[in-house]
Amino acid sequence: MMRIGKPLAHPSPNHGPRRGVSAPDCVILHYTDMLCPEAALARLCDPAAEVSAHHLIAEDGRIWSLVPETERAWHAGLSCWGGERDMNSRSVGIELANPGHGNGHAPFPAPQMRALEELLREILARWSIPPERVLAHSDIAPHRKQDPGPRFDWRALALHGLSVWPEAAEPRGAGEILADPGEILPFAALFGYDFAGCGRESGGDLGRDGRSPSDLGAHGTQARISEILRAVRLRFRPQSPCEALDSPADARDLAILEELARRWPCAS
Ligand SMILES: [Zn+2]
């Protein structure tokens, strides 16, 4: 298949060497939360902003490559997956130009998705990354991030072998409310979600994204369950209206997490 467009080199100074790993073993998807890709490009290259990503994809499919994939870009911030905290060192970060939640939940247009699929196919092959290691920013930082959000089509990506999609996520009536919402936790943790809260602590410079948690240490189990549920629903139950993100854990949430944990347990 012909490439839609050759990535344009647009170097960002915001990067450093990977720490403790020589190669990325996952990909993190983001949205820019900005009204135009050029503004995002400027911010991701601004030394004062202290943020970056390896690649930025515009709505029309243009790709800018900002940081070499061998280097550590600064996009994940305080985060954790499978017990690993320095997600910047382990990942390739891709920003998708999109106005974000605050600007009307715009869809991700077809040219942008095609460019992403093509880029992901190359990245997964280049670094031998399995599809279950393509993650949302909201997966690795559920306490403070919601990107790429409910309009992002994870199922389409999975159909191309570029992510995973549990069959339990298909709509089949309302689930029964769980008597004990804590039932979801062992499965969520096995798939990779951070229940221990290690992604909340700023253990050294994890690469900044301008925000830090304000509620360190005072977070209860219930709130942690709600955060993980939101992340799971944003990604695997996108048909849920936004208000449903905070409704009590139900049987479908549990079925989704059981299947994720069984089929794609996090190795690390
Ligand atoms: Zn993000």
Residues whose N, C-alpha, C, O or C-beta is under 5 A from the ligand:
A	BS01	ZN	H30 Y31 H75 H137 D147
